[in-house]
Amino acid sequence: MDRTAARPLVIVTAFTASLLIGLLVMLWAMGGVRGVTALAAIGGPFQLTDQSGAVVTEKDLQGRPTLIFFGFTHCPDVCPTSLFEISEILRAMGKDADKVNAYFISVDPDRDTATAMKEYLSSFDPHLKGLTGDAAALQKVITEYRVYAKKVPLKDGDYTMDHTALIYLMDRDGRFVSPFNVNRKPDEAAADLKRYL
């Protein structure tokens, strides 16, 4: 190839490479590259049981957007409030609620049996499924979703659970998208969730 003809090609290639490197450095400096890695690291394989005794795994997340909230049935305020907000969003979705997964995953294996979950969730939207399991199975999913959960003893000999109060939004492939904002009108949140159908 003629050197004169090759020169523009070399310049264009060098410019393109420097542009790509610059973009990657900028993303890294702004936390974008780390953010992508962190998002990909949320979630993973699990096997739990819902309130009717059916086995649920990470494969059940695929094909539908999924809302996941971690909590426990003896929670005095945050859990019932969050589950009520999720229920209101599901109601606002109408028939499209059938195209969404909504899971309440226990962080309290000692008290949250399938029966306890069934009774507790009877006050909320029927699309909500409660997932529980033994201590090892729940610890696995808690770790995979980077959830903070700790047993806190009370003076009367009972205990409560400190835990992460985020609502996770997973896409149709079961990948974490972002925390889902429920602090808005149910119609607005429902319209946002429908974008992932």
C-alpha positions in Angstrom: 0.0 0.0 0.0 1.2 3.5 -0.8 2.5 5.4 2.3 0.5 8.4 1.4 -2.8 6.4 1.2 -2.0 4.6 4.4 -1.4 7.8 6.4 -5.1 8.8 6.8 -6.0 5.3 7.9 -3.3 5.3 10.6 -4.5 8.7 11.8 -8.2 7.6 11.9 -7.2 4.4 13.8 -5.1 6.3 16.3 -7.8 8.8 16.9 -10.5 6.1 17.4 -8.3 4.2 19.8 -7.5 7.3 21.8 -11.2 8.2 21.9 -12.1 4.8 23.3 -9.3 4.9 25.9 -10.4 8.4 26.9 -14.0 7.3 27.3 -13.0 4.2 29.4 -10.7 6.4 31.6 -13.5 8.9 32.1 -16.0 6.2 33.0 -13.6 4.7 35.4 -12.9 8.1 37.0 -16.6 8.8 37.4 -17.2 5.3 38.9 -19.1 4.0 35.9 -16.9 1.0 35.2 -17.0 0.0 38.9 -20.7 0.6 38.9 -21.3 -1.8 36.1 -19.3 -4.5 37.9 -21.2 -3.8 41.2 -24.6 -4.1 39.4 -23.6 -7.4 37.8 -22.6 -8.8 41.2 -26.0 -8.4 42.8 -28.1 -11.6 42.6 -27.3 -15.2 41.9 -28.6 -18.8 42.2 -30.9 -19.6 45.0 -33.5 -22.2 46.0 -36.3 -21.1 48.4 -39.9 -22.1 49.1 -42.9 -19.8 48.7 -45.9 -19.6 51.1 -47.7 -22.4 49.3 -44.7 -24.8 49.5 -43.6 -24.4 45.9 -39.9 -24.2 45.2 -38.7 -20.9 43.7 -35.2 -20.4 42.1 -33.4 -17.7 40.3 -34.8 -19.2 37.0 -38.3 -18.0 38.1 -37.1 -14.4 37.8 -36.5 -14.8 34.0 -39.0 -13.6 31.5 -40.6 -11.0 33.8 -39.4 -7.9 35.6 -39.1 -8.7 39.3 -39.5 -6.6 42.5 -37.7 -8.1 45.6 -37.9 -6.9 49.1 -36.1 -8.5 52.1 -37.7 -8.4 55.5 -39.5 -10.4 58.1 -43.0 -11.1 59.3 -42.5 -9.7 62.8 -41.3 -6.3 61.4 -43.3 -3.6 63.1 -43.1 -0.8 60.5 -40.8 -0.8 57.5 -41.8 -4.2 56.1 -45.6 -3.8 56.2 -45.2 -0.3 54.8 -43.0 -1.4 51.9 -45.3 -4.4 51.1 -48.3 -2.1 51.1 -46.6 0.2 48.7 -45.7 -2.7 46.4 -49.3 -3.9 46.6 -50.6 -0.5 45.6 -48.3 -0.5 42.6 -49.4 -4.0 41.6 -53.0 -2.9 41.9 -52.3 0.1 39.7 -50.8 -2.1 37.0 -54.2 -3.9 36.5 -53.9 -7.0 34.4 -50.2 -6.2 33.7 -49.5 -7.2 37.3 -49.7 -10.8 36.1 -46.5 -10.1 34.0 -44.5 -9.1 37.0 -42.8 -11.1 39.8 -43.0 -9.7 43.3 -41.1 -11.5 46.1 -40.9 -10.9 49.9 -37.7 -12.8 51.0 -37.4 -13.5 54.7 -34.3 -12.6 56.7 -35.7 -14.5 59.7 -35.5 -18.3 59.1 -36.3 -19.1 62.7 -39.8 -17.6 62.7 -40.7 -17.2 59.0 -42.0 -20.6 58.0 -44.1 -21.0 54.8 -47.2 -21.0 57.0 -46.2 -17.8 58.7 -45.5 -16.2 55.4 -48.9 -17.3 54.0 -50.8 -15.8 56.9 -48.7 -12.6 56.9 -49.1 -12.0 53.1 -52.9 -12.5 53.2 -53.2 -8.8 54.0 -51.4 -7.8 50.8 -51.8 -8.1 47.0 -52.1 -11.7 46.0 -49.3 -11.3 43.4 -46.8 -11.0 46.3 -45.0 -14.3 47.1 -43.2 -14.9 50.3 -39.9 -16.8 50.1 -38.3 -18.6 52.9 -35.9 -21.5 53.7 -33.5 -22.8 56.2 -30.8 -20.5 57.6 -28.2 -21.6 55.1 -30.4 -21.1 52.1 -31.5 -17.6 53.3 -28.0 -16.6 54.1 -26.9 -17.6 50.6 -29.5 -15.3 48.9 -28.8 -12.5 51.5 -25.1 -12.6 50.6 -25.8 -12.8 46.8 -28.0 -9.7 47.0 -25.7 -7.8 49.3 -28.4 -7.5 52.0 -27.5 -6.4 55.5 -29.4 -8.5 58.0 -28.6 -8.9 61.7 -30.5 -10.4 64.7 -30.9 -7.8 67.5 -31.9 -9.1 71.0 -34.6 -7.3 72.9 -34.9 -6.8 76.6 -37.8 -9.2 77.0 -35.8 -12.1 75.5 -37.3 -11.8 72.1 -35.4 -10.3 69.1 -35.9 -8.2 66.0 -34.0 -8.0 62.8 -32.1 -5.0 61.4 -32.1 -5.3 57.6 -31.7 -3.5 54.3 -34.9 -1.9 53.3 -34.4 -1.5 49.5 -36.8 -2.8 46.9 -34.7 -4.4 44.2 -35.8 -4.1 40.5 -34.5 -7.0 38.4 -35.0 -7.1 34.6 -36.5 -9.8 32.5 -33.2 -11.7 32.5 -33.0 -11.7 36.3 -30.3 -9.0 36.4 -30.3 -6.1 38.9 -31.4 -2.8 37.4 -31.6 -0.5 40.4 -33.4 0.1 43.7 -37.1 0.7 42.8 -38.6 4.0 44.0 -41.9 3.5 45.7 -42.1 7.0 47.1 -44.4 8.3 44.4 -47.9 7.9 43.3 -48.7 4.2 42.5 -49.7 5.1 38.9 -46.3 6.7 38.3 -44.5 3.7 39.8 -46.7 1.3 37.8 -46.0 3.1 34.5 -42.2 3.0 35.3 -42.4 -0.8 36.0 -44.3 -1.4 32.8 -41.3 -0.2 30.8 -39.6 -3.4 31.8 -42.3 -5.8 30.6 
